[in-house]
Amino acid sequence: MTRNESETRAELISPKLTLDGWGVIEHSIIRRENKQERTCFTLKIK
């Protein structure tokens, strides 16, 4: 199955991040960063 970037994020990446506890802490956000042809995700807690 071929996915575009948006579908990959929605179907594979976001659910895994949530299962691992990312973004479920109160006042936390998941930030997407594009660096040198790589996509990194960081968890920020206010």
Phi and psi in radians as a Rosetta constraint file:
Dihedral C 1 N 2 CA 2 C 2 CIRCULARHARMONIC -1.679 0.35
Dihedral N 2 CA 2 C 2 N 3 CIRCULARHARMONIC 2.245 0.35
Dihedral C 2 N 3 CA 3 C 3 CIRCULARHARMONIC -2.072 0.35
Dihedral N 3 CA 3 C 3 N 4 CIRCULARHARMONIC 2.581 0.35
Dihedral C 3 N 4 CA 4 C 4 CIRCULARHARMONIC -1.509 0.35
Dihedral N 4 CA 4 C 4 N 5 CIRCULARHARMONIC 3.101 0.35
Dihedral C 4 N 5 CA 5 C 5 CIRCULARHARMONIC -1.061 0.35
Dihedral N 5 CA 5 C 5 N 6 CIRCULARHARMONIC -0.723 0.35
Dihedral C 5 N 6 CA 6 C 6 CIRCULARHARMONIC -1.123 0.35
Dihedral N 6 CA 6 C 6 N 7 CIRCULARHARMONIC -0.758 0.35
Dihedral C 6 N 7 CA 7 C 7 CIRCULARHARMONIC -1.154 0.35
Dihedral N 7 CA 7 C 7 N 8 CIRCULARHARMONIC -0.688 0.35
Dihedral C 7 N 8 CA 8 C 8 CIRCULARHARMONIC -1.073 0.35
Dihedral N 8 CA 8 C 8 N 9 CIRCULARHARMONIC -0.781 0.35
Dihedral C 8 N 9 CA 9 C 9 CIRCULARHARMONIC -1.085 0.35
Dihedral N 9 CA 9 C 9 N 10 CIRCULARHARMONIC -0.842 0.35
Dihedral C 9 N 10 CA 10 C 10 CIRCULARHARMONIC -1.191 0.35
Dihedral N 10 CA 10 C 10 N 11 CIRCULARHARMONIC -0.683 0.35
Dihedral C 10 N 11 CA 11 C 11 CIRCULARHARMONIC -1.601 0.35
Dihedral N 11 CA 11 C 11 N 12 CIRCULARHARMONIC -0.495 0.35
Dihedral C 11 N 12 CA 12 C 12 CIRCULARHARMONIC -2.064 0.35
Dihedral N 12 CA 12 C 12 N 13 CIRCULARHARMONIC -0.865 0.35
Dihedral C 12 N 13 CA 13 C 13 CIRCULARHARMONIC -1.343 0.35
Dihedral N 13 CA 13 C 13 N 14 CIRCULARHARMONIC -0.946 0.35
Dihedral C 13 N 14 CA 14 C 14 CIRCULARHARMONIC -1.022 0.35
Dihedral N 14 CA 14 C 14 N 15 CIRCULARHARMONIC -0.788 0.35
Dihedral C 14 N 15 CA 15 C 15 CIRCULARHARMONIC -1.071 0.35
Dihedral N 15 CA 15 C 15 N 16 CIRCULARHARMONIC -0.652 0.35
Dihedral C 15 N 16 CA 16 C 16 CIRCULARHARMONIC -1.191 0.35
Dihedral N 16 CA 16 C 16 N 17 CIRCULARHARMONIC -0.735 0.35
Dihedral C 16 N 17 CA 17 C 17 CIRCULARHARMONIC -1.059 0.35
Dihedral N 17 CA 17 C 17 N 18 CIRCULARHARMONIC -0.730 0.35
Dihedral C 17 N 18 CA 18 C 18 CIRCULARHARMONIC -1.121 0.35
Dihedral N 18 CA 18 C 18 N 19 CIRCULARHARMONIC -0.761 0.35
Dihedral C 18 N 19 CA 19 C 19 CIRCULARHARMONIC -1.062 0.35
Dihedral N 19 CA 19 C 19 N 20 CIRCULARHARMONIC -0.568 0.35
Dihedral C 19 N 20 CA 20 C 20 CIRCULARHARMONIC -1.481 0.35
Dihedral N 20 CA 20 C 20 N 21 CIRCULARHARMONIC 0.085 0.35
Dihedral C 20 N 21 CA 21 C 21 CIRCULARHARMONIC 1.662 0.35
Dihedral N 21 CA 21 C 21 N 22 CIRCULARHARMONIC -0.003 0.35
Dihedral C 21 N 22 CA 22 C 22 CIRCULARHARMONIC -1.276 0.35
Dihedral N 22 CA 22 C 22 N 23 CIRCULARHARMONIC 2.292 0.35
Dihedral C 22 N 23 CA 23 C 23 CIRCULARHARMONIC 1.400 0.35
Dihedral N 23 CA 23 C 23 N 24 CIRCULARHARMONIC 0.013 0.35
Dihedral C 23 N 24 CA 24 C 24 CIRCULARHARMONIC -1.722 0.35
Dihedral N 24 CA 24 C 24 N 25 CIRCULARHARMONIC -0.177 0.35
Dihedral C 24 N 25 CA 25 C 25 CIRCULARHARMONIC -1.342 0.35
Dihedral N 25 CA 25 C 25 N 26 CIRCULARHARMONIC 2.417 0.35
Dihedral C 25 N 26 CA 26 C 26 CIRCULARHARMONIC -0.974 0.35
Dihedral N 26 CA 26 C 26 N 27 CIRCULARHARMONIC 2.359 0.35
Dihedral C 26 N 27 CA 27 C 27 CIRCULARHARMONIC 1.196 0.35
Dihedral N 27 CA 27 C 27 N 28 CIRCULARHARMONIC 0.342 0.35
Dihedral C 27 N 28 CA 28 C 28 CIRCULARHARMONIC -1.776 0.35
Dihedral N 28 CA 28 C 28 N 29 CIRCULARHARMONIC 2.675 0.35
Dihedral C 28 N 29 CA 29 C 29 CIRCULARHARMONIC -2.387 0.35
Dihedral N 29 CA 29 C 29 N 30 CIRCULARHARMONIC 2.701 0.35
Dihedral C 29 N 30 CA 30 C 30 CIRCULARHARMONIC -1.811 0.35
Dihedral N 30 CA 30 C 30 N 31 CIRCULARHARMONIC 2.159 0.35
Dihedral C 30 N 31 CA 31 C 31 CIRCULARHARMONIC -1.918 0.35
Dihedral N 31 CA 31 C 31 N 32 CIRCULARHARMONIC 2.320 0.35
Dihedral C 31 N 32 CA 32 C 32 CIRCULARHARMONIC -1.727 0.35
Dihedral N 32 CA 32 C 32 N 33 CIRCULARHARMONIC 2.274 0.35
Dihedral C 32 N 33 CA 33 C 33 CIRCULARHARMONIC -2.214 0.35
Dihedral N 33 CA 33 C 33 N 34 CIRCULARHARMONIC 2.324 0.35
Dihedral C 33 N 34 CA 34 C 34 CIRCULARHARMONIC -1.788 0.35
Dihedral N 34 CA 34 C 34 N 35 CIRCULARHARMONIC 2.081 0.35
Dihedral C 34 N 35 CA 35 C 35 CIRCULARHARMONIC -2.309 0.35
Dihedral N 35 CA 35 C 35 N 36 CIRCULARHARMONIC 2.064 0.35
Dihedral C 35 N 36 CA 36 C 36 CIRCULARHARMONIC 0.758 0.35
Dihedral N 36 CA 36 C 36 N 37 CIRCULARHARMONIC 1.056 0.35
Dihedral C 36 N 37 CA 37 C 37 CIRCULARHARMONIC 1.126 0.35
Dihedral N 37 CA 37 C 37 N 38 CIRCULARHARMONIC 0.281 0.35
Dihedral C 37 N 38 CA 38 C 38 CIRCULARHARMONIC -2.150 0.35
Dihedral N 38 CA 38 C 38 N 39 CIRCULARHARMONIC 2.598 0.35
Dihedral C 38 N 39 CA 39 C 39 CIRCULARHARMONIC -1.907 0.35
Dihedral N 39 CA 39 C 39 N 40 CIRCULARHARMONIC 2.208 0.35
Dihedral C 39 N 40 CA 40 C 40 CIRCULARHARMONIC -2.033 0.35
Dihedral N 40 CA 40 C 40 N 41 CIRCULARHARMONIC 2.641 0.35
Dihedral C 40 N 41 CA 41 C 41 CIRCULARHARMONIC -2.106 0.35
Dihedral N 41 CA 41 C 41 N 42 CIRCULARHARMONIC 2.370 0.35
Dihedral C 41 N 42 CA 42 C 42 CIRCULARHARMONIC -2.162 0.35
Dihedral N 42 CA 42 C 42 N 43 CIRCULARHARMONIC 2.555 0.35
Dihedral C 42 N 43 CA 43 C 43 CIRCULARHARMONIC -1.775 0.35
Dihedral N 43 CA 43 C 43 N 44 CIRCULARHARMONIC 2.193 0.35
Dihedral C 43 N 44 CA 44 C 44 CIRCULARHARMONIC -2.030 0.35
Dihedral N 44 CA 44 C 44 N 45 CIRCULARHARMONIC 2.258 0.35
Dihedral C 44 N 45 CA 45 C 45 CIRCULARHARMONIC -2.042 0.35
Dihedral N 45 CA 45 C 45 N 46 CIRCULARHARMONIC 2.148 0.35
